[in-house]
Amino acid sequence: MGTANSRRLDPAREQAILDATLELLTETGFDRMSVDQIAKRAGASKATIYRRWAGKADLVVDLICNRVEIDIPPAPDTGSLRGDLLAALGAICDAIGRRQQLIIGLVSAMLSSPELAGAVRDHMPGRDLSGLAYLLGNAVERGELTGPVDPRALFSVVEALVWRRLIVLGEPVDDAFMAEAVDRVLLPLAKTWSGSMGT
């Protein structure tokens, strides 16, 4: 899915439209949000929006993929793999927590709108996992791991744990959750994978 055309708006007007989209997506969800509402809140015309984006799905794709930062924080260096994993998981949970309502609304919208789901998946940039790779590499150098561990595989487990906690169980990603996730899942898994997978 592409934008209606590549014509750029005045940066302040474009930001006002994106801000309005983010607010409405968080407040009402994708399905109940309309271009009319976005235009009204942004103080812009529908024609202005359609000159830049093909519709609300394009707006949301632009917003989520290019404007909303939910990324891996800088790699910690606590001196131990357990400490590094706790710090990294805590930072990830903090980042997700700040956007929790937006993310839950987006997940719901993607389930009900295959068009939106496809657009987001097609345009979502790959996550920068260099921080996770760095802390796993440090653990190898310290002798805590016997070999390398694929950071993408470990991050997939992190995502599954966090999303289950937030969406399925509806419970907070608090200190108790993070300690249990690291001690019972992430640390044992990293050690097992370092000895058997090697990549």
Backbone torsions as a table, in degrees:
resi	resn	phi	psi	omega
1	MET	NA	129.8	179.1
2	GLY	-115.0	171.0	177.3
3	THR	-75.1	164.4	-177.1
4	ALA	-58.1	-41.4	170.3
5	ASN	-160.7	176.3	-174.8
6	SER	-90.4	7.0	-177.4
7	ARG	-66.8	127.8	-179.8
8	ARG	-90.0	144.6	174.6
9	LEU	-89.2	171.6	168.9
10	ASP	-55.1	131.8	-175.4
11	PRO	-54.2	-38.4	-179.6
12	ALA	-67.7	-39.5	178.5
13	ARG	-67.8	-42.5	178.8
14	GLU	-61.6	-42.6	180.0
15	GLN	-65.4	-37.9	178.4
16	ALA	-62.4	-39.1	179.2
17	ILE	-68.4	-43.0	178.8
18	LEU	-66.1	-39.2	177.2
19	ASP	-62.5	-43.3	179.2
20	ALA	-63.5	-39.8	178.2
21	THR	-62.4	-44.9	179.5
22	LEU	-62.1	-44.8	-179.9
23	GLU	-61.4	-46.4	-177.7
24	LEU	-70.9	-36.8	177.7
25	LEU	-62.2	-39.9	179.3
26	THR	-71.0	-40.6	-174.9
27	GLU	-78.2	-43.0	-170.6
28	THR	-117.0	-16.9	-176.3
29	GLY	88.2	164.2	-175.1
30	PHE	-64.7	-45.7	-174.0
31	ASP	-61.9	-38.8	-176.7
32	ARG	-87.9	-9.0	-179.9
33	MET	-83.0	140.8	179.1
34	SER	-128.6	159.9	176.5
35	VAL	-63.7	-34.4	175.8
36	ASP	-57.1	-46.6	-179.3
37	GLN	-65.0	-41.2	178.8
38	ILE	-61.3	-46.2	-179.2
39	ALA	-61.4	-43.8	-179.1
40	LYS	-63.0	-45.9	-178.0
41	ARG	-68.3	-34.3	-178.3
42	ALA	-82.8	-9.2	-176.1
43	GLY	67.9	36.3	-178.8
44	ALA	-126.8	167.0	176.4
45	SER	-91.1	156.3	175.2
46	LYS	-60.6	-36.5	-179.7
47	ALA	-60.6	-38.3	178.8
48	THR	-62.8	-43.5	179.8
49	ILE	-64.0	-45.6	-177.3
50	TYR	-70.4	-18.7	173.6
51	ARG	-71.2	-24.4	-176.6
52	ARG	-104.7	-36.4	-177.8
53	TRP	-129.6	149.0	-179.4
54	ALA	-72.5	-21.4	-179.1
55	GLY	170.5	-169.3	-173.9
56	LYS	-69.0	-29.8	177.2
57	ALA	-63.2	-42.9	176.9
58	ASP	-62.2	-40.8	178.2
59	LEU	-60.2	-45.8	-178.3
60	VAL	-67.1	-40.3	177.0
61	VAL	-60.3	-46.7	178.8
62	ASP	-59.5	-45.5	-178.2
63	LEU	-62.7	-51.9	-174.6
64	ILE	-70.7	-43.2	-173.4
65	CYS	-80.8	-27.8	-172.3
66	ASN	-121.3	-17.2	-172.0
67	ARG	-117.9	-27.0	-177.3
68	VAL	-97.9	119.9	-176.3
69	GLU	-94.1	110.5	171.6
70	ILE	-131.2	89.8	-169.4
71	ASP	-132.9	172.3	178.1
72	ILE	-70.7	127.5	179.7
73	PRO	-73.0	169.2	177.1
74	PRO	-55.3	146.0	-176.7
75	ALA	-64.7	132.6	176.4
76	PRO	-78.3	167.5	174.4
77	ASP	-146.6	81.9	-176.0
78	THR	-91.6	-8.9	-179.2
79	GLY	99.1	-7.4	176.7
80	SER	-145.1	152.9	179.7
81	LEU	-64.3	-40.8	179.2
82	ARG	-60.2	-46.9	179.1
83	GLY	-63.1	-41.4	178.9
84	ASP	-63.3	-43.2	-179.8
85	LEU	-66.2	-40.0	176.8
86	LEU	-61.9	-44.5	-179.4
87	ALA	-65.6	-43.2	-179.3
88	ALA	-66.0	-44.5	179.5
89	LEU	-64.2	-39.8	177.7
90	GLY	-61.4	-42.6	179.9
91	ALA	-67.5	-39.0	177.9
92	ILE	-63.8	-45.1	179.6
93	CYS	-63.7	-37.5	177.0
94	ASP	-62.8	-44.0	-178.9
95	ALA	-64.1	-42.6	179.5
96	ILE	-69.2	-39.0	-179.3
97	GLY	-59.9	-35.6	179.4
98	ARG	-66.7	-23.6	-177.8
99	ARG	-118.6	21.3	-170.9
100	GLN	-58.4	-47.8	-178.3
101	GLN	-64.2	-39.6	177.7
102	LEU	-62.8	-45.3	-177.6
103	ILE	-65.3	-44.8	179.5
104	ILE	-62.7	-41.2	177.4
105	GLY	-63.1	-39.6	179.9
106	LEU	-67.8	-42.4	178.6
107	VAL	-60.0	-44.8	178.2
108	SER	-60.5	-43.3	180.0
109	ALA	-65.2	-38.5	-179.7
110	MET	-67.1	-33.6	177.9
111	LEU	-67.7	-33.4	-177.2
112	SER	-94.9	-12.0	-178.2
113	SER	-129.4	93.9	178.4
114	PRO	-56.9	-32.2	179.5
115	GLU	-63.9	-45.9	178.6
116	LEU	-65.9	-43.4	-179.3
117	ALA	-58.6	-45.4	179.6
118	GLY	-63.9	-40.5	-179.3
119	ALA	-65.3	-43.5	179.9
120	VAL	-64.6	-45.2	-179.8
121	ARG	-63.6	-38.5	-178.6
122	ASP	-68.1	-31.6	-172.7
123	HIS	-105.8	-9.0	-177.9
124	MET	-66.7	122.3	178.7
125	PRO	-69.0	153.3	177.0
126	GLY	-64.9	141.2	179.5
127	ARG	-70.7	143.8	174.9
128	ASP	-82.9	106.4	-178.5
129	LEU	-101.8	20.3	-178.0
130	SER	-63.6	-33.3	179.4
131	GLY	-64.5	-43.6	178.6
132	LEU	-67.7	-39.7	177.5
133	ALA	-62.6	-37.5	-179.5
134	TYR	-63.7	-48.2	-177.3
135	LEU	-69.3	-32.9	175.5
136	LEU	-68.5	-38.2	176.2
137	GLY	-63.6	-40.3	177.0
138	ASN	-60.7	-39.4	-179.7
139	ALA	-64.6	-35.8	176.1
140	VAL	-64.9	-44.8	-179.2
141	GLU	-63.6	-34.9	179.1
142	ARG	-78.9	-9.1	-179.6
143	GLY	86.6	8.7	178.5
144	GLU	-76.8	-26.3	174.6
145	LEU	-119.9	143.7	-177.6
146	THR	-84.2	-12.9	179.4
147	GLY	-165.6	176.6	-177.5
148	PRO	-67.5	155.4	176.9
149	VAL	-127.1	136.1	179.2
150	ASP	-68.0	113.6	-178.3
151	PRO	-63.9	-29.6	179.9
152	ARG	-67.8	-39.4	178.6
153	ALA	-65.0	-43.2	-179.5
154	LEU	-68.0	-37.9	179.7
155	PHE	-66.8	-33.9	176.5
156	SER	-60.3	-37.7	177.4
157	VAL	-68.4	-41.1	176.9
158	VAL	-57.3	-48.8	179.9
159	GLU	-58.7	-44.3	-178.9
160	ALA	-61.8	-42.6	179.4
161	LEU	-63.4	-45.0	-177.1
162	VAL	-68.0	-45.9	-178.0
163	TRP	-66.0	-37.7	177.3
164	ARG	-62.7	-42.7	-179.6
165	ARG	-63.0	-46.1	-175.2
166	LEU	-76.9	-46.6	-169.5
167	ILE	-93.7	-46.3	-177.0
168	VAL	-78.0	-50.1	-176.7
169	LEU	-87.3	-25.0	-178.6
170	GLY	66.8	31.4	-178.2
171	GLU	-111.7	157.6	-177.0
172	PRO	-73.8	152.4	174.8
173	VAL	-90.7	74.1	-174.7
174	ASP	-93.4	-175.2	-177.1
175	ASP	-61.1	-38.3	-179.7
176	ALA	-63.8	-42.2	177.8
177	PHE	-62.4	-45.3	-176.5
178	MET	-65.3	-41.0	178.8
179	ALA	-63.7	-42.9	179.2
180	GLU	-66.0	-41.6	-179.7
181	ALA	-62.0	-42.2	-179.4
182	VAL	-71.3	-49.2	-172.7
183	ASP	-72.6	-35.8	-173.9
184	ARG	-99.3	-17.7	-176.0
185	VAL	-125.4	-63.1	-168.9
186	LEU	-68.1	-47.1	-178.6
187	LEU	-66.4	-49.1	176.5
188	PRO	-60.8	-37.7	-179.2
189	LEU	-67.0	-43.8	178.7
190	ALA	-60.1	-41.3	-179.9
191	LYS	-67.9	-39.6	178.3
192	THR	-65.6	-46.8	-179.9
193	TRP	-64.1	-36.6	-178.8
194	SER	-64.6	-27.6	-179.8
195	GLY	-90.3	-22.4	-174.3
196	SER	-116.3	-34.6	-176.6
197	MET	-87.9	-46.8	176.8
198	GLY	77.7	-6.6	179.5
199	THR	-140.8	NA	NA
